[in-house]
Amino acid sequence: MSGDRLVVKLGGSVITDKDRPETLDGPALDAASDAIAGAIADDTVGDLVIVHGGGSFGHHHASEHGLSTATGTHDVGAVMDVHGAMTTLNRFVLDRLHERGVDAVPIHPLSLAARPEGVDGELALPIGSTGTLLSEGFVPVLHGDGIATAGEGVSVISGDELVVELAAALDADRVGVCSTVPGVLDDGEVVSLIEEFEEVADVLGASDATDVSGGMAAKVRELLALDAPAFVFGPNELSGFLRGEDPGTRIE
């Protein structure tokens, strides 16, 4: 699998305590960073883009201010609360990766992307900087964030949507979503393959913690839109995914 271009999302619930405002799960982030650094050191991945969710950082403030992927704000204080929390979490992620020798660099969606036709319009996400950084040997790290939105001021862009847009635009070979669960579950059992949303619609519910981006159902819908195979798996399977294994639930 050496040379594959991967887009990997670290779920906000994985790297933070999502039920406690702005609380990092340090051991979980350390473990994820170890897996990423190990795979890069072993040359088992080619280009790598990382996206991380908001967890107890961005989601907490977005919920407090009534922001979501469908509802925005013109309150600059609300915008800065959400964006500031996300850049803080992004700094934690970058620091852990830098400690392990990963050449990670931040890309902040608020400064890059927009919804020029409103919340129901297409996302405008220029990928020139991400693609160029990849070609220069860096690991871009993006995150859920606020996003300029016509008619709404600033709304929320989820990490899941970023994953899909980046994977499509960068022609990713494989996509991984590291979640708190070992895959999409049906009565506690991992669903091995999803090819249509209707196959699992009945078993997908809303997140049980504060989440303004749609939970597992939204993840599956977004990932089904990709040409590349996507996988939803738990933290213990991140290393395996990076090394070419097919853990958890395959979505295609």
N, C-alpha and C positions, 0 to 999 in steps of 0.2 A: 504493500500500500504506500510505499515511499513515494513522495512527489505529489500525493493528492492535495487538492486545495480544499480546506475544511473551514466551515463556519460553525462555531461552537457557542452555545449560550449557557452561561452559568445562571441558573434560576435565582431570583432574589431570595426565595425561601431557603435555598441551599446555603448561601453565604451570609445570611443575616437571620436574626431571630425576628421573624415577621410579625409576631404579636407584641413586640416591645419596640417603641419608637427609637429609630437610629441606633440599633444595637447590632454590632457585627458578630457573626459566628466565626471567631478567629480560627479555631481548629479546622472547621470545614473549609474555609478559604485557604488555609495552609495546605490541606490535603489536595484540593483542586489545583493549586499552584504547583505542588510537587508533581502531580500527574502531567501537567502541561509541560513543565520544564524537563521532565524525564523523557517524554516523547520527542521533544525537540532535540535534546542532547543525543538521543539514539537515532536521530534522522529517520523517524518513522512517519513524520508528517512533512508535507511540503509547505505551501503557504497556509497561514492560519490567521483567521479573524475571530476575535472574541467579542461577544456581546454579553453584558450582564444585566439582570433585572434590577428592580428598585427595592424589593423587599421592604424592610421596615424604614428605609430611608425615603425614597421617593413616594411610595404608595401612601405612607402615613400623611405626608404633607398634602398630596393631591386629594386624598379623602377629606382632610380638614377643610380644604378650600373648595370642595365640590368640583374638582377637575377630573376629567376622564378622557377616554379616546373620543367621546361624543360631545363633551361639554368643555368649553374653554373659559378664559377669564381675560379681562383687561387690567386686572390689578397687578401692578408690577411687584408688589410685596409677595403675592401668591406665587408669581412666576419665579422669583428669586428663592423662595422657600423650597420649591420643588427642585429647581436646577441646582441650587446650592447643596442640598442634601445628596443629589445624585453625583455631583462632582466630588463631594467628600467620599462617598462610597467608591467612586472610580479611583480616587487617589489611594485608598486602601488596597484595591485590587492591583493597581500598578506597582505599589511598593512591594507587595508580596512577590510579584513576578520578577521585579528588578533584583530582589534579594537572591533569586535563584538563577540569575543570568539571562532572563528572557528580555529581549529588546522590545518591550511593549511601549506603545505610545497612545495617548488619548485622542479620541475624536468625539466631540460633543455635538449631538444632533441639533440642539437649539441653535447653534451657530451655523448649521449646514443645511438642514432640511426644512421643508414647508409643505403645507397643504393649500395651494393657491386657489382651489375651488371649494374650500370649506371641508368640514369633517367627512363628508361623503365623497369627496373628490379623490383623485389619485395623489399619491405621495410623490413629491419631488425630492429625490435623494441623490444629489450628485456623488458619484463614487470615484471621481478623479483622484482625490487625496488618498482614499483608502487603497485604490489600485496601485498608485505610485509608491506609497509606503510599503506595500507588499513586495513590489518589484525591487525595492531597495533593501529588503531583508528585515523589515520591521514587522511587529505583530500589532496591528491596530486593535484598540479596545474601545468599543462603543457601548452605549447604555441607554436604557429607557430614559426619557427626558420630556421636557416641554417642547412644543414645536409650533412655529408660527402658523396660524390657521385663519384663512379668510373668513370674516364674519364672526369669529369667535375669539380673536386675539391670540391666545396661546392655549392649546389643548395638550393632551398627553399622547406621546407615541410610545408604544410598548416595545420591549425587547424582542418579543415574538415577531412583530411586524418588521422590525429592523433585520432580523435573521432572514426572513423570507426575501426581502428586497435585496439584501446584500448577496445572498446565495444565488439569486437569479441574475443580478447584474454582473457578478464576478464569475459566473459559470462554475460554481462550487461543485466538487465531485460528491461530497457527502456533508450532511448537516447533522449536528448533534445537539440535543436539548437535555441538559443535565438538570433533573428535577429532584424533588424530595421523595418521589415514589419510583419504583423500579421499572415503570412503564405505565401505559394506559391500563387501568385495572377494571376487571369485570368480576364482581363478587370476590375480590381479593386476588384473583389470578391475572397475570399479565397477558394482555391481548398481543399475540405475536406479530400480527400483520393487520394493517388498516389500509384499505384501498378506496373506500367511500365513507363519507361522514355518517350516512344513514346506518352503517353497520354497527356503530357504537354510540349513536345519538342518545339512546336510552340510558346508557351507563355513565354519561358525562354530565357532571353537575358543576355548580359554581364553586369557587375556592372557599375554603372554610376560614380563611383569614382575609384581612382587608386587601382587596385586589381591585384596582380600577381598570384592569386591562383584559378581563374576561376569563381567567382561569384556564383549565385544561381544554375545555371545549374550543375556546378561541385558538389555543395552540394547535390543536388537530386541524381545524379549518384552515389555518394559515399554512401549515406544513403540507397539506394535501395539494396546495397550489403549485408546489415545486416540481421541477423536472428531476432533480437529484433526490436520491433516497434520504429520508430523514429518520432519526432515531430518538425516542424518548426513553431515558434511562435514569437510574439513581446514581448518587455520587460515587459509589464503589465501582461503577462501571465506566467512569470517565477515562481512565487509563486504557482500558480495553478498546473503547471506541477510537481513541487517538491512535492506537496501534493496529487498527484495521478490523477489529471485531464488530459484530452486529448485535449489540446488547439491547435489552428491553423490547420496546415496540417499534417495529419498522413501519413507516408511513410513506406510501408512494402512490 
